[in-house]
Amino acid sequence: MGKKALILSSGTIEGAFQAGALKEVLASGFEPDIIAGNGIGALHAIFIANELGRFEGKIGFDRVATLLEKFWLKNITSPRKVIRRRPLLQLAYQILFKKFTSLYDSSPLENIILEELRVEYIVKSPVQVFIGAINTYDGKTRYFGLRDSDLIDAIFASYSIPFIMPYVLIEGEPYIDAAERHIIPSEFVLDRYDIDEMVIILCQPTELDEVAFNPGDLMQLIYRTKHITENELLMRDLAIIQDYSSEHRKFKYSLIKPDKELFVSMTDFSREDIKRMINLGRQAASKTALLTDEIITH
């Protein structure tokens, strides 16, 4: 008998949308055997494993999704809660002496995660979980399981946006955001498991909006070019799912996504933005017919 898979896309602050969608999906009775995530999806996947393990499987998925929403509303409420801009002199020193790591320090977010997650809980999870990060030396995506010794570092690496957030050393080699290769880790799961049902939750739409922005603003330029690249990678990832289902093993799958770009960034958001995105995620999931035979990409 095939397995049920929950696939969570890469993203950053737009992950609040994913958290809201997870609330609806898991409350609907969908209970995955496998959860795989990239970027913010990696954090969500490990959070679910952590809570399931904390309560030794005696907690429902719907309750875990409620705890995830509370995590966002309590901890991810403003940029200063997750990142700090590096002083210009520090940046100049790092660039001059070839010690550059990132424009922002992400230790505030790392501290929040370390307060929430416990390895002793994670390893007790009844659900298999995998998260992706890219080794910048060989350019390959590596997927970490719940019993990998570098799992927590892999979480930090999985959502580490190049230039904006620091790379993470794992076994002495630098790792970054998995979204530089795959927005969703569905191919990894399909290559290893017989899947009967798959639910995919994105943080981004499948079509880019037309946006007027200031290309002279470094952060706006970085985010816009990243969104363009991510869209191309996402469409490739979705095509792989369709091809696999039609050419290899037929399975049911559904896609939950924003209708439009959410237009938030790690450097400019508020608690109201988080609430708005959570609600949008709930609405998107509630109007999506779960587990259909076709995936809607537009």
One Martini backbone bead per residue (centre of mass of N, CA, C, O) as a GRO file, in nm:
protein
  298
    1MET     BB    1   0.097   0.036   0.022
    2GLY     BB    2   0.075   0.352  -0.005
    3LYS     BB    3   0.165   0.683   0.063
    4LYS     BB    4   0.157   0.983   0.249
    5ALA     BB    5   0.225   1.321   0.135
    6LEU     BB    6   0.397   1.617   0.257
    7ILE     BB    7   0.459   1.924   0.078
    8LEU     BB    8   0.702   2.187   0.145
    9SER     BB    9   0.789   2.490   0.070
   10SER     BB   10   0.966   2.739   0.008
   11GLY     BB   11   1.055   3.020   0.230
   12THR     BB   12   0.960   3.272   0.455
   13ILE     BB   13   0.729   3.481   0.560
   14GLU     BB   14   0.521   3.324   0.375
   15GLY     BB   15   0.485   3.084   0.580
   16ALA     BB   16   0.215   3.175   0.705
   17PHE     BB   17   0.044   3.058   0.482
   18GLN     BB   18   0.126   2.762   0.532
   19ALA     BB   19   0.023   2.747   0.822
   20GLY     BB   20  -0.277   2.794   0.751
   21ALA     BB   21  -0.305   2.555   0.555
   22LEU     BB   22  -0.230   2.332   0.757
   23LYS     BB   23  -0.473   2.362   0.937
   24GLU     BB   24  -0.679   2.259   0.725
   25VAL     BB   25  -0.553   1.993   0.631
   26LEU     BB   26  -0.520   1.854   0.920
   27ALA     BB   27  -0.830   1.895   0.996
   28SER     BB   28  -0.943   1.703   0.754
   29GLY     BB   29  -0.758   1.414   0.803
   30PHE     BB   30  -0.478   1.442   0.704
   31GLU     BB   31  -0.219   1.175   0.731
   32PRO     BB   32   0.103   1.163   0.715
   33ASP     BB   33   0.401   0.968   0.657
   34ILE     BB   34   0.531   1.212   0.492
   35ILE     BB   35   0.767   1.487   0.533
   36ALA     BB   36   0.864   1.758   0.309
   37GLY     BB   37   1.117   2.029   0.322
   38ASN     BB   38   1.179   2.366   0.231
   39GLY     BB   39   1.287   2.599   0.407
   40ILE     BB   40   1.018   2.678   0.580
   41GLY     BB   41   0.921   2.384   0.538
   42ALA     BB   42   1.136   2.262   0.722
   43LEU     BB   43   1.042   2.385   0.986
   44HIS     BB   44   0.755   2.267   0.979
   45ALA     BB   45   0.833   1.969   0.969
   46ILE     BB   46   0.991   1.971   1.242
   47PHE     BB   47   0.768   2.077   1.420
   48ILE     BB   48   0.581   1.838   1.387
   49ALA     BB   49   0.778   1.626   1.495
   50ASN     BB   50   0.822   1.755   1.773
   51GLU     BB   51   0.521   1.738   1.873
   52LEU     BB   52   0.477   1.438   1.835
   53GLY     BB   53   0.716   1.360   2.025
   54ARG     BB   54   0.639   1.512   2.283
   55PHE     BB   55   0.346   1.335   2.283
   56GLU     BB   56   0.388   1.046   2.171
   57GLY     BB   57   0.136   1.049   1.954
   58LYS     BB   58  -0.109   1.197   2.149
   59ILE     BB   59  -0.147   1.391   1.896
   60GLY     BB   60  -0.297   1.571   1.670
   61PHE     BB   61  -0.256   1.733   1.376
   62ASP     BB   62  -0.444   1.971   1.442
   63ARG     BB   63  -0.292   2.058   1.701
   64VAL     BB   64  -0.023   2.114   1.571
   65ALA     BB   65  -0.124   2.342   1.382
   66THR     BB   66  -0.202   2.531   1.613
   67LEU     BB   67   0.086   2.557   1.730
   68LEU     BB   68   0.206   2.686   1.476
   69GLU     BB   69   0.042   2.943   1.474
   70LYS     BB   70   0.136   3.037   1.756
   71PHE     BB   71   0.431   3.061   1.684
   72TRP     BB   72   0.397   3.295   1.488
   73LEU     BB   73   0.231   3.500   1.673
   74LYS     BB   74   0.464   3.510   1.893
   75ASN     BB   75   0.755   3.530   1.713
   76ILE     BB   76   0.659   3.642   1.407
   77THR     BB   77   0.622   4.006   1.413
   78SER     BB   78   0.918   4.111   1.327
   79PRO     BB   79   1.225   4.170   1.206
   80ARG     BB   80   1.375   4.183   1.492
   81LYS     BB   81   1.295   3.876   1.562
   82VAL     BB   82   1.493   3.747   1.310
   83ILE     BB   83   1.674   4.007   1.233
   84ARG     BB   84   2.000   4.177   1.169
   85ARG     BB   85   2.169   4.439   1.083
   86ARG     BB   86   2.470   4.499   0.968
   87PRO     BB   87   2.721   4.683   1.008
   88LEU     BB   88   2.904   4.856   0.785
   89LEU     BB   89   3.185   4.801   0.903
   90GLN     BB   90   3.156   4.497   0.911
   91LEU     BB   91   3.107   4.455   0.609
   92ALA     BB   92   3.367   4.586   0.508
   93TYR     BB   93   3.555   4.392   0.651
   94GLN     BB   94   3.451   4.125   0.527
   95ILE     BB   95   3.504   4.201   0.231
   96LEU     BB   96   3.806   4.283   0.244
   97PHE     BB   97   3.880   3.988   0.403
   98LYS     BB   98   3.702   3.751   0.302
   99LYS     BB   99   3.431   3.725   0.541
  100PHE     BB  100   3.166   3.688   0.415
  101THR     BB  101   2.811   3.611   0.492
  102SER     BB  102   2.603   3.872   0.542
  103LEU     BB  103   2.368   4.130   0.579
  104TYR     BB  104   2.240   3.939   0.799
  105ASP     BB  105   2.139   3.845   1.122
  106SER     BB  106   1.983   3.519   1.228
  107SER     BB  107   1.992   3.461   1.544
  108PRO     BB  108   1.705   3.521   1.647
  109LEU     BB  109   1.573   3.279   1.498
  110GLU     BB  110   1.754   3.057   1.608
  111ASN     BB  111   1.671   3.094   1.906
  112ILE     BB  112   1.375   3.023   1.871
  113ILE     BB  113   1.420   2.737   1.764
  114LEU     BB  114   1.590   2.628   2.007
  115GLU     BB  115   1.348   2.665   2.211
  116GLU     BB  116   1.143   2.458   2.057
  117LEU     BB  117   1.357   2.241   1.996
  118ARG     BB  118   1.401   1.873   2.035
  119VAL     BB  119   1.571   1.594   1.972
  120GLU     BB  120   1.415   1.398   2.169
  121TYR     BB  121   1.148   1.450   2.009
  122ILE     BB  122   1.205   1.411   1.706
  123VAL     BB  123   1.292   1.097   1.718
  124LYS     BB  124   0.976   1.018   1.804
  125SER     BB  125   0.856   1.037   1.543
  126PRO     BB  126   0.605   0.872   1.339
  127VAL     BB  127   0.719   1.059   1.115
  128GLN     BB  128   0.863   1.114   0.825
  129VAL     BB  129   1.150   1.340   0.775
  130PHE     BB  130   1.253   1.593   0.526
  131ILE     BB  131   1.539   1.806   0.450
  132GLY     BB  132   1.676   2.074   0.255
  133ALA     BB  133   2.015   2.135   0.123
  134ILE     BB  134   2.297   2.317  -0.008
  135ASN     BB  135   2.600   2.239  -0.140
  136THR     BB  136   2.835   2.472  -0.256
  137TYR     BB  137   3.065   2.288  -0.359
  138ASP     BB  138   2.874   2.070  -0.541
  139GLY     BB  139   2.555   2.168  -0.579
  140LYS     BB  140   2.396   1.976  -0.390
  141THR     BB  141   2.123   1.813  -0.265
  142ARG     BB  142   2.046   1.755   0.078
  143TYR     BB  143   1.888   1.506   0.281
  144PHE     BB  144   1.744   1.519   0.603
  145GLY     BB  145   1.695   1.337   0.884
  146LEU     BB  146   1.599   1.285   1.217
  147ARG     BB  147   1.901   1.128   1.275
  148ASP     BB  148   2.071   1.353   1.206
  149SER     BB  149   2.324   1.533   1.357
  150ASP     BB  150   2.265   1.803   1.151
  151LEU     BB  151   1.965   1.900   1.158
  152ILE     BB  152   1.960   2.190   1.275
  153ASP     BB  153   2.156   2.310   1.070
  154ALA     BB  154   1.975   2.236   0.826
  155ILE     BB  155   1.752   2.433   0.888
  156PHE     BB  156   1.917   2.692   0.863
  157ALA     BB  157   2.009   2.631   0.568
  158SER     BB  158   1.734   2.597   0.412
  159TYR     BB  159   1.665   2.932   0.471
  160SER     BB  160   1.936   3.045   0.343
  161ILE     BB  161   1.973   3.334   0.198
  162PRO     BB  162   2.168   3.453  -0.016
  163PHE     BB  163   2.338   3.732   0.143
  164ILE     BB  164   2.119   3.775   0.370
  165MET     BB  165   2.204   3.499   0.488
  166PRO     BB  166   2.384   3.273   0.645
  167TYR     BB  167   2.571   3.033   0.611
  168VAL     BB  168   2.615   2.673   0.678
  169LEU     BB  169   2.805   2.457   0.861
  170ILE     BB  170   2.863   2.117   0.736
  171GLU     BB  171   3.126   1.946   0.776
  172GLY     BB  172   3.283   2.224   0.674
  173GLU     BB  173   3.037   2.301   0.479
  174PRO     BB  174   2.849   2.509   0.279
  175TYR     BB  175   2.504   2.596   0.334
  176ILE     BB  176   2.182   2.645   0.164
  177ASP     BB  177   1.913   2.715   0.010
  178ALA     BB  178   1.712   2.484  -0.157
  179ALA     BB  179   1.577   2.691  -0.373
  180GLU     BB  180   1.821   2.689  -0.582
  181ARG     BB  181   1.675   2.405  -0.700
  182HIS     BB  182   1.417   2.350  -0.496
  183ILE     BB  183   1.100   2.425  -0.385
  184ILE     BB  184   1.025   2.118  -0.396
  185PRO     BB  185   1.068   1.769  -0.256
  186SER     BB  186   0.920   1.555  -0.451
  187GLU     BB  187   1.134   1.394  -0.605
  188PHE     BB  188   1.263   1.260  -0.363
  189VAL     BB  189   1.007   1.102  -0.276
  190LEU     BB  190   0.933   0.955  -0.549
  191ASP     BB  191   1.213   0.794  -0.564
  192ARG     BB  192   1.145   0.629  -0.265
  193TYR     BB  193   0.821   0.619  -0.294
  194ASP     BB  194   0.499   0.499  -0.266
  195ILE     BB  195   0.241   0.707  -0.384
  196ASP     BB  196  -0.105   0.795  -0.333
  197GLU     BB  197  -0.071   1.073  -0.166
  198MET     BB  198  -0.058   1.441  -0.227
  199VAL     BB  199   0.040   1.740  -0.053
  200ILE     BB  200   0.081   2.082  -0.163
  201ILE     BB  201   0.254   2.367  -0.012
  202LEU     BB  202   0.273   2.696  -0.086
  203CYS     BB  203   0.422   3.044  -0.088
  204GLN     BB  204   0.358   3.060  -0.400
  205PRO     BB  205   0.279   3.132  -0.698
  206THR     BB  206   0.264   3.034  -1.050
  207GLU     BB  207   0.234   3.348  -1.099
  208LEU     BB  208   0.354   3.644  -1.181
  209ASP     BB  209   0.352   3.963  -1.108
  210GLU     BB  210   0.334   4.284  -1.193
  211VAL     BB  211   0.624   4.489  -1.103
  212ALA     BB  212   0.702   4.791  -0.947
  213PHE     BB  213   1.046   4.875  -0.896
  214ASN     BB  214   1.357   4.947  -0.736
  215PRO     BB  215   1.665   4.862  -0.872
  216GLY     BB  216   1.837   5.044  -0.660
  217ASP     BB  217   1.728   4.846  -0.453
  218LEU     BB  218   1.881   4.583  -0.330
  219MET     BB  219   1.650   4.420  -0.193
  220GLN     BB  220   1.446   4.434  -0.424
  221LEU     BB  221   1.629   4.298  -0.634
  222ILE     BB  222   1.677   4.031  -0.490
  223TYR     BB  223   1.379   3.945  -0.460
  224ARG     BB  224   1.294   3.956  -0.758
  225THR     BB  225   1.504   3.761  -0.878
  226LYS     BB  226   1.424   3.527  -0.695
  227HIS     BB  227   1.128   3.497  -0.790
  228ILE     BB  228   1.192   3.432  -1.084
  229THR     BB  229   1.358   3.178  -1.032
  230GLU     BB  230   1.148   3.023  -0.860
  231ASN     BB  231   0.932   2.997  -1.078
  232GLU     BB  232   1.093   2.816  -1.268
  233LEU     BB  233   1.146   2.587  -1.062
  234LEU     BB  234   0.852   2.525  -0.991
  235MET     BB  235   0.753   2.437  -1.274
  236ARG     BB  236   0.946   2.198  -1.285
  237ASP     BB  237   0.849   2.047  -1.033
  238LEU     BB  238   0.553   2.011  -1.132
  239ALA     BB  239   0.621   1.853  -1.391
  240ILE     BB  240   0.737   1.605  -1.248
  241ILE     BB  241   0.475   1.516  -1.115
  242GLN     BB  242   0.306   1.477  -1.370
  243ASP     BB  243   0.494   1.274  -1.509
  244TYR     BB  244   0.494   1.058  -1.289
  245SER     BB  245   0.183   1.003  -1.282
  246SER     BB  246   0.164   0.930  -1.600
  247GLU     BB  247   0.440   0.728  -1.633
  248HIS     BB  248   0.438   0.552  -1.360
  249ARG     BB  249   0.246   0.643  -1.090
  250LYS     BB  250  -0.060   0.671  -0.992
  251PHE     BB  251  -0.175   0.970  -0.820
  252LYS     BB  252  -0.282   1.178  -0.574
  253TYR     BB  253  -0.312   1.544  -0.603
  254SER     BB  254  -0.244   1.869  -0.447
  255LEU     BB  255  -0.272   2.238  -0.463
  256ILE     BB  256  -0.149   2.497  -0.248
  257LYS     BB  257  -0.200   2.855  -0.308
  258PRO     BB  258  -0.152   3.155  -0.397
  259ASP     BB  259  -0.294   3.381  -0.617
  260LYS     BB  260  -0.075   3.585  -0.513
  261GLU     BB  261   0.151   3.778  -0.429
  262LEU     BB  262   0.245   3.881  -0.093
  263PHE     BB  263   0.447   4.111  -0.035
  264VAL     BB  264   0.694   4.011   0.156
  265SER     BB  265   0.957   4.062   0.400
  266MET     BB  266   1.206   4.033   0.637
  267THR     BB  267   1.237   4.370   0.639
  268ASP     BB  268   0.892   4.396   0.596
  269PHE     BB  269   0.686   4.342   0.875
  270SER     BB  270   0.390   4.233   1.052
  271ARG     BB  271   0.151   4.098   1.246
  272GLU     BB  272  -0.072   4.155   1.035
  273ASP     BB  273   0.063   4.000   0.806
  274ILE     BB  274   0.054   3.725   0.942
  275LYS     BB  275  -0.251   3.707   0.974
  276ARG     BB  276  -0.321   3.739   0.676
  277MET     BB  277  -0.167   3.485   0.573
  278ILE     BB  278  -0.308   3.275   0.741
  279ASN     BB  279  -0.591   3.330   0.624
  280LEU     BB  280  -0.516   3.275   0.329
  281GLY     BB  281  -0.435   2.981   0.376
  282ARG     BB  282  -0.706   2.880   0.475
  283GLN     BB  283  -0.872   2.961   0.225
  284ALA     BB  284  -0.714   2.801   0.012
  285ALA     BB  285  -0.761   2.519   0.143
  286SER     BB  286  -1.078   2.522   0.162
  287LYS     BB  287  -1.104   2.551  -0.176
  288THR     BB  288  -0.948   2.285  -0.195
  289ALA     BB  289  -0.955   1.985  -0.351
  290LEU     BB  290  -0.854   1.718  -0.215
  291LEU     BB  291  -0.727   1.478  -0.396
  292THR     BB  292  -0.679   1.485  -0.696
  293ASP     BB  293  -0.589   1.402  -1.044
  294GLU     BB  294  -0.515   1.708  -1.063
  295ILE     BB  295  -0.309   1.987  -1.136
  296ILE     BB  296  -0.317   2.329  -1.055
  297THR     BB  297  -0.114   2.605  -1.202
  298HIS     BB  298  -0.341   2.863  -1.279
   0.00000   0.00000   0.00000
